[in-house]
Amino acid sequence: MFRLILGSSLAVLLAANAVACGGATSVTLPQASRSSPVPRFRALQHAGADGTDHAPAAPRDHRVTVEQLVAYAEQHAPTIVTAQHRLRVGEAEVEAASPLLAENPEVGGTIGYRTTAGGAGVDFEVEASQAIPLSGERTARVRAAQATRRAIAASLESERWRVRQQIRREYRLAVLDREQLKLADAALAYAKRLHTIAERRLQAGEISPMPVLLAESEVARARERQIAAADALAERRLKLAAISGWPVAADPPEPVGGLLTAEALPPLDTVLKAARERHTQRAALKAQLQASEAAIVAADRGAWPSPTVGAAFAQEAEPGATRPARIWSLRVSVPLPVWQRNQGERARARAEAHLARAELTAYDRQLEVELRALHQRARAAARRLQVYAELALPKLSESLSLAQRSFEVGETSLLDVLAASGRLLGTRQEALSIHAEYAELIAALEQESGTELSTLARARTSPDSAEPTEVAQ
């Protein structure tokens, strides 16, 4: 019979060479555009005709800005590429629901030999039939398939946003790791200068050997911290490479930007409004709910009985007749929905819709609470950072130089110098830790609000943040 449907998640391990900063050829990488987002249904950039992924081309310059790295990740990030392949599932759903006739027609027949006392003959019958649903099931299923495709596309945009914000977060932390390494380098150089001064004063008979031993131990401690900072930066760059889909054989991406400036955050109401209107995760949940509701309509339409219309031709041999009898007939039958009314599909569709609605409701309820807490913590971190920037840190280099000269001329002991320098370097370290906390909070705010805060407030990156003695960047 024909049934004629009428109507219309660092998991990737990377092997990398040692960090190399020189000898690279400059090249302009693609720029990310906020005003023109990447189309949802664009062709995969590095997928072959058979659907398999090929290794992305190695960039010739590993020194990249955050926008360049984001643009690269949108083409090569493994999770984005996987989500792009998932779009084919949505296309397949639409294709499966598109045929005008859901089932093939049925053609059958019988043939037999009749014998009677008056003679014998051949009888046969041929029949063609097709079910014709009148519920509009095909239209409902096409709409449900299109809604499923939109939900998959929305999940792709949500994944693209998640990767973009993850890149921004790790990039900012990589800049902080770079500043930590510069601070460790400065501390090691300072400890070596103190050791040189202590040895010179020992040779002059001005001090005992004990300060020299203390200076040597301080050099060892500073060297250990320098090694740890270099390792942290290298690990962060590898993590950026893993997230963005950077080629394994190439040098990991190296950040070139400065520390994020602690400026006034946009008002909480503005952040909440942006989250409700623009967040890709909320859009994906809403699209999933719409797809579930469309599936309910399709399942309900599938419960309606479909009448079957058939035409038959029969020929019967009659004994004694000069020609056989020919019979044309039209047959109509309607199944009685007594036992099977598509109960399973209808129940599943309603359960999925109930789940999607509950997930969207829970997301809306938690969103405001989380954004309020993040906004408050980010404001506090910005104020704390401003205190260090304006009061404590600009005097660091001058204070260290004064302590060094006082020890060199014998005005203070090495223990006093080490205590003072430790306090000053510790203050710098605390400021960088607050920078890291602030960067984490800004990343979380952007992730939860679905909007880059730079589009809501004037956030900028300080151009002079590369100087190791200027932490007010």
N, C-alpha and C positions, 0 to 999 in steps of 0.2 A: 504494500500500500504506500502511496505518497501521503505524507502529511504536509499539506501545503499551509505554510504559516503566512497568514495575511497580515498587512500593515507594514511599517518600515523597520669601627670599634675600632708602646713600641713593640708590633707583632712581627714586623719584617726585619730580618737580619741582613745588614749591608756590610760588605767588605769594602773598605775605602783606604786609599793611600794616606800618608801623613799630610797634615794641613799644609798646603802650599799657597802662598800669597803672591808670589811674583812670577813673571814670565808668561802670564795668561794674555791671550789676544782678546781685545775688547769686542763685544758684539751686543747689539741692541736686542733685548728679549721682548716678547709681546707685552704690551701694556694692558692692564686690566681696566675696564671701563665700568664705572658705576651707573652711568646713564643709559648704557645699552647692554643689558644682561645677556649672557650666552643663551641662545635659543635652546628650548627644551629638546627639540627633536633633530638637533644637528647630527651630521654623520660623525661616526667615531674617527678620531684623528689618526689613530695608529692601529686600527683593526683591519685585518685582511678580509678578503672576500669570503673566506671560510669561517669568519667570526673569531678567529684566534688573534690574540694581541701580539704585536711585534715590539721589540725593545725600542723605547723612545730614543731619538737622536740625542747624543751627548752635547749639552751646551758648551760653547767654547770659553765661556767666562763664568766662573763659579761665584763671583762677587755680584750679588743681586740685591735689588731693593725688595721690599715686602710686596709691592704691587707686581713686580716682575715675577716673583716666586708664586704669588697667587694665580697669575695668568698661566704660568706653566703647570701648576697643579690642576687647574680646571681642564686641562687637556690630557694629563698623564697620571693623575692620582689614581691608585688602584681601586679605591672604593667608588670613585666617580665613574670610572670605566665600567665597573661591574653594574652600577645603577643604570648606565646607558644601555648596556646589553639587556637589562630587565625591561626596557621599553618594548622590546620585541615580544615579550609576553603579552603586553597590552594590545599590540597590533594583532597578535594571533587570536586574542579573544574577540576582537571586532571581526576579523575574517571568519571565525567560526560561526558567528551569529548572523553573518551577512547573506548567505544563500536564500533565495526566495523560497525554495522548497527544502525543508529540513530532512526529509527522508526520500528515498527513491521509490518510484512506483512499483506496484506488484502486478505482474502478468502471469496468469496461470491458465491451465486448460486440462481437459480430460478427453480421452478417446476410448472407445469400446466397440465391441462386435456383438451385435444383437442377432439372436436366432429365435425364430418362432416356427409354429407349424406351417405358417404360410410363406416362410422364406427367411432370409438373413440379410443383414446390412451393417454398415459402419455408422456409429454415432460419435460425435465429438462436440466439444464446447470450449470456447476461448473467452477469457474474462480479463479485463484491466480495471484496476481500482486505485483510488487515492483518497486519503483522508484530507479534509479541508477544514482546518481549525478556524473558528470564527471569533476567537477571543483577542486577536491582536498580539499574540505571543511573540511573533517575530520582531515587531516594533519594540516591544518591551525588552527583549533580549539584546537587540542592537543598542538600545539606549543604556542598558546595564553594562554592556561591554565597553561602550565609549566612556562611561563613568569610571570603569575600572582602569582604562587607559589614562584618563586624567589623574586618577589617584596615583598611579605609578609615576607619571610625569611629575606630580607634586612631590612625591618622595625623592625623586632625583634632585629637584631643586632644594629640598631640605638637606640632602646629603652634600650637595655642592656648597650650601651655606655653612654646614658643619665643618667641612674641610677647609673652606676659606678662613673661618674664624680660628680653627686649630692652627693653621699656618701662621696667622697673625699673632696668636698667643705664643707659639714656640719661637717665632722670629723675635718678638720683644724679649723673651727670656734669653735667647741667644745673645742679644745685644747686652743684656745684663751679665751674662757669663763672660762676654768679652771685657766688660768693665771690671769684673772680678779678677780676670787674668791680668789686666793692667795694674790693678791695685796690688796683686800678689807680686808682679814684677817690680813695682816701686818699693814694696816692703823688702824684697830680697836685695835690691840694690842698696837700700838704706842700711840693712843689716851688714852688708859687705863693707860699706864705708865705715860703719862703727867698728867692725873688726879690724880694718886697716888702721884706724886711729888708735885702737887699743894696743895693737902690736907696736906701733911707733912709740907710744908712750911707755910701753914695757921696755923697749930697747933703750929709751932715754932714762930709765930707772924711776919714772914718775909713779908707776902703779905696780901692783903685784900681778902674778900670773893669773889670779882668779878672774879678773874682768875679761882677760883674753879668752878663757874657757867659756865664760858666759856669752861672749860675743860669738864664739864658734857655734855654741848650741843654738843661739838665735838665728844664725845663718842657716843651720840645718832645718830648723822649724820653718823658716821662711821658704826654703827650697821645697820642702814637702808641701806647703800650701800652694806654691806656684805650680807644682806638678798636678795637684788635685784640681786646681782651677783650669789648667790646660786640658785635662781629661774631661772635665765637665763640659767645656765648650765643644770639644770634639764629639762628645756623645750627643749634645744638643744638635749639632750640625747633621749628624747621622739620622737623628729623629726627624729633622726637617726633610732630609732626603727620602726617608721612608714614607712620610705622609704625602709628599708632593709627587712621588713616582720618579724621582731623580735617578738617572742611570747609575748602576752599581759601579761601573768602571770609572766614572768621572769623580772629580773632587767634590765632596759635599758642598751644598750652598753655604756661602759665607755672608753674613749680614753686613750691610754697609751703613745702616741708619743709626740714629742716635736714640738716647733714652726718651721715653714718652714724657712730655711735659705735664705736670700736675696742674690742671686748670679747672675752672668751675665746670661741674657736670651739668648737663641739661636737667631741667626740673623733672621730678618724678612723674608728674602727670603726663609730660611729653613722652617719657620713656614708656609708660604704660600704654598710651595711645598707639605709639609705634608698634609695640608688641602685639596689640590686638589686630592691627591693620596689616602688618607686613611680615609677621613671623612665618617663615616657611614651614616650620614644624606644625604650627597651628593650621596652616593652609592644607598641609598633607593630611592631618587628622580630619579636617572638615571634608576634604575630597573623599576620604575613605568612608565617612558617614554617608555622603551622597551616593557613593557606589553601592553601599549596603542597602540603602533605601530603594535604589533602582533595581537591585536584585530581588527585593521583596515583591515588587510589582511583576517582574518577569516570572517569578515562581508562582505567584497567584494566577497569572494568566495561563501558566502551564497546567493548572489543575482543571481547567475547563475541558469537557469532552469535545472531541473533534469528529464530526460526522464523516463517514466514508461514502464516497460516490463511486459507483462502478458501472461499467457497460459490458455486456456479454453478448456473444453470438453463438448459437447452438444449431446443430444440424442433426436430425434424427431420421433414421431410415425406417419407413413404415412398410410392413409386408403387403404386397399386392399393389402398392402405389407406384405410379410411373416415375415419380421424383421424390427425393427426401423432403421432409418438412424443415424449413428454416425459421429460426426463432431469434428475434432481437429483444433484448431486455435491458432495463435500467434499474440498478439496485442502489438503495440508500440504507445505511445502518449507522446507529449512534451507540457508542459504548456507554454503559451505565457506570458512573463513578461511585460504585458501592464500596469497593475495598481500596482502590488506589486513587488518591486525590493529590498526588505530589506532596504528601505530608512531609517527607524527609527534607526535600529541598526548601520547602517553605519554612520549616522549623529552623534549619541552618541559617537561612537568610535573615530571619528575625533575630536569632541569637547573635549573629555577627553585627547586625545593626545596633542591637542593644549594647554590645561591647564597644563599638565605635562611638556611640553616643556617651557612654560612661567615660571612655578615655578622653574625649574632648571636654566633658564637664570637669573631670579631675584636673586636666591641664589648665583650664581657665581658672579654677579655684587656687591652684598652687602657684600659678604664674605671678599674680600680684604680690603674694606673700614673699616669694623668692626675690622678686625685683625690688621690693621695699627694703629687704635686708641687705641685698647687694649694693643698692644705691647708698644706704646709710654707711656701710663699711667702706665703700669707695670714697665717700666724702671725708670720712675720718682719716683714711690713709693719705688722701691728698693734703689735708691740713698738717698731718705729721711730717710728710715729705717737705712741705713748704718751710716748716720750722728748721729742719736740717739745712735746707738749701740757703735760707737767708741768714742763719745765725752761726751754725757750727762749722760747716764744711769749707767755706772760702778761706779760712785761716789755717787749713791743714798744712799746706806746703811751708808757709812761713813759720808755723810752730815747730815743725820737724827740723827745719834749718836752724832755728834758734837752739833747740835742744842739742843738735849735733855740735854746734860751735861752743856751747857751754861745756860739753864734755871734752872737746878738743883742747880748750884752754885750761881745763882742770877746775872749772867752777862747780861742776856737779859730778856725781859718780855715775858709772855705767848703769847701775841698778835704777837710779832716778831717771836716766834717759830712756831706758827700756820701758819703765813703767809709763812714762809720759807718751812715748811713741806708741806703745800698745794701746793706751787709752784713745789717742788720736786716730790711729788706724782702725780701732774698734768702732769709733764713731762713724768713720767712713763706711765700714762694713755694715753697720746698722742701717745707714741711709740706703745702701744698695739693697738690703733685705726689704726695706719698706718699698723701694722701687719695684722689687719683684712682687710683693703683695699687691701693690697698686696695679701692676700689669695684669696679674691674675684676675683681680676684681673687674677691671675694665673688660678683659676678655669674656668673663662670665656674664657681665651686663650685656655686652653685644650679642653673645650667644642666646641669652634668654629673651632679649628684646627684639631680636631679628633685624637689627639695624646697627650700622656702624655709628658710634657716637659722634664721630667727626662730622656726620651729616646733620646732627642735632645740636652740636655745640662746636666751638672753635678749638678743637684739639689739634695740636701741632707737635712736631718733633724738633728739638733744639738742634741747630747746626753745629754747635761747638761742644757737643757731648763727647767727642772723641778724646778730649784732653783728660788725662788721668787725674789731674789735680782739681778739676772742675766737676764736681758731682751735682751741682745745682742745675743739671741739664734737663 
